[in-house]
Every structure is written in C-alpha cells, then in structure tokens.
Amino acid sequence: MTYATDRIQEEIAYIAYHFHWSLETILDLEHRDRRGYTEQIAALVNRGAGEG
C-alpha cells in the first residue's frame, strides 16, 4: 500500500507546527504512529477551540 506524498507532507507539517519536532524525528515515526499523533493533535485543537 502506498501513501500519497502530499498527505505525508501534510502530516509532517501538522506535527512540526504543533510539536516543533524536527523533520528527521517525524520521518523516523512509523506511519501508524505519525497518523496517531495527527489525530491526537486535532483532538486537542478541537477541544481547545470549544473551550473559548
């Protein structure tokens, strides 16, 4: 199974923006872990937006 390059770039940018991790650190993650972090970030962002 292949994963679209633009989707990977979106995930990398999202994690880097919110966690300030290096590109190398993010690329070292397994796909499942990287996807899990993006989901967790989204949940935190959505929760924070609802608290305002």
C-alpha positions in Angstrom: 0.0 0.0 0.0 1.3 3.4 -0.9 0.6 6.7 0.9 0.2 9.9 -1.1 3.2 12.2 -0.8 1.0 15.2 -0.3 -0.7 13.5 2.6 2.6 12.7 4.2 3.7 16.3 3.8 0.5 17.5 5.4 1.1 15.2 8.4 4.7 16.3 8.7 3.8 20.0 8.6 1.0 19.5 11.1 3.1 17.7 13.7 6.1 20.0 13.2 3.9 23.1 13.6 2.3 21.8 16.8 5.1 19.8 18.5 8.1 21.7 17.0 9.7 18.4 16.2 12.4 18.1 13.5 11.8 16.6 10.1 14.1 13.8 10.9 12.3 12.9 14.1 8.9 12.9 12.4 10.2 10.9 9.4 11.5 8.3 11.9 8.0 7.6 13.1 6.1 4.6 11.8 3.1 5.6 9.6 0.6 4.4 12.3 2.4 6.5 15.0 2.6 9.6 12.8 -1.1 9.3 11.9 -1.9 8.8 15.6 -0.1 12.0 16.6 -2.0 13.9 13.9 -5.3 12.6 15.3 -4.3 13.5 18.9 -3.3 17.0 17.9 -6.5 17.5 16.0 -8.5 16.4 19.1 -6.5 18.8 21.3 -7.0 21.7 18.9 -10.7 21.0 18.6 -11.1 20.7 22.4 -9.2 24.0 22.8 -11.4 25.7 20.2 -14.5 24.6 22.1 -13.3 26.0 25.4 -13.2 29.6 24.1 
